[in-house]
Amino acid sequence: MIIVLQDCRTGNYLDEMGGWTSCVQHARDFKSSAEAMNARCRLQVAEATLIFRFEREGYSIRVPLEPLKGQAMPGPVRVPAFAEGPRC
């Protein structure tokens, strides 16, 4: 299982260097969801999704996160159906 953090506003994924990438294969693989949540708070990503990727099994579980405290979300959460960006 691979755990990645996606910024819902841009569709990009957090990478190993602390930047953002549009390619899910270059996204940082967090050791735990708690580690991903801490990174999200540290980086102040207002709208985020945790993605649990099960590559061998061929599926992903997307978990939209509540907005950070003090940051309202404009309307419903946008969650694309299994779309994870371009394959690299």
Secondary structure as UniProt FT lines:
FT   STRAND          2..7
FT   TURN            8..10
FT   STRAND          13..15
FT   TURN            16..17
FT   STRAND          20..21
FT   HELIX           24..26
FT   HELIX           33..43
FT   STRAND          48..54
FT   TURN            55..58
FT   STRAND          59..64
FT   TURN            69..70
//
